[in-house]
């Protein structure tokens, strides 16, 4: 990632590819737009007040980053140098009181500097405005978005204003509000706005329109409504989310006396979406927001299968966990892929609930010895911690129709992908490095146990262990929080005892020599992985 102050020059060689300036690259849409622009053949420069905040994005080494602020003309001037298309994807919604004036000032400054620099097009993503509602009656959030759009359209630079309602994609504030309300509340007392019609749009379509807008003719200077093919009430959206997510049908009871302010506080309490975002989102849902036209297709034609339907957008947003595609990378429970997937750089509240318990130990043994213990886990060798807890969990699973611990394992020492292992199944195995198990016990959600053997920067053997749980509905949330107090004993003990077993294996006397007690061990003798020299079961199981 090329990061520098505005006074510095671009270190990369000149290119005839058009250069795009992206503001808000650290946000939900901006972070997904950058790789789409790169793949479409554009060069990208990102404007950031704190460039270091962009360094963990997967595209960071493919772009130029300049330090700047949309309210500071002095920093915008060098940022606009050689820019053909400028994306305005910032707002001051979370800045508290006075955000409308801040948005107004920022838009004017951005527009003036873009015109002075000879920028050929500005592209702005705003909110879909309700028809026949006086602007003074709109929520401050929608009113500010509309004003910013007008300022940019009047800038003298050809401008595309895209107006969207609810964006469906894992990590978007609107979608996360829908997700958490539906998953966490099987019975919901809701405000009147659940009966309001909206026209949601898949994030993939939003990005397609944003990229396509960069190539619009210079005589185009207008706003376009963008939406998916479905017009739904928020009630419909929650019902259909429950169906796609495999949840039981939700009972939704609208209550007229819940004001927009109270409903915003309610959403902030029930969901992890910050109250500063939940309140304006809830206030905006008072109005029917349906596209007045689909003129955008005249300039950005719809390929077959687009715009994406609401149900398909939900499936795309949820498929990573539903298809058990949990990342093998340790750095995050998700990795960058399709635009509808969560990104590691998304806010903590984004991407739904994926709870983790992570353990790490430095092991005084070689990677081979540690891997032998990991691969030998389960079956007769046990789970290296609190055997009574594992036994009870197996009995309970059998009582409710699950497989319990009775399946054991196919081979005492070797595993392969697809093997049954007690009430787990081997989902992924990279010999010597990674073992990931998927739970097949009866659970209100999906669970994995991941064990990794690696070498750290100092050349030491390191054991990493991660348990993951994706809850389904309120029962899944309750399950995780009810068992989490025992994780230190169960998972902490497992990591500790696996490390000890590997260390004992590493410090056994060589075959054919006397052990510390003076008893010779026959050449060629073999023992099950994880056992001591006298055949004891290795580590203590408590």
Secondary structure, DSSP 8 states (H G I E B T S, - for coil): -EEE-TTS---S---SS-EEEEE-TTSHHHHHHHHHHHHTT-EEEEEESSGGGGTTSTTGGGSEEEE--TT-HHHHHHHTTT-SEEEE----GGG-TTHHHHHHHHHHHHHHHHHHHT-SEEEEEEE---TT--GGGS-HHHHHHHHHHHHHHTSSS-EEEEEES-EESTT-HHHHHHHHHHHH-SEEEE-GGGG-EE--EEHHHHHHHHHHHTT--TT--EEEE---S--EEHHHHHHHHHHHTT----EEEE-TT--HHHHHHHHHHHSSS-HHHHHHHHHHTTS-B--S--GGGGTS---TT-S--HHHHHHHHHHHHHTT---S-TT-SS---STTS--TTS-TTTT---EEEEEEEEESS-HHHHHHHHHT-SGGG--SS-HHHHHHHHHHHHHTT--TTTT-BSSSS---TT-EETTEEEEEEETTTEEEEEE-S--SEEEEEEEEEEE-TTS-EEEEEEEEEEE-HHHHHHHHHHHGGGHHHHHHHHHHHHHHHHHHHHTS--TTSB-TTS-B--TT----TT--TTS--SS---
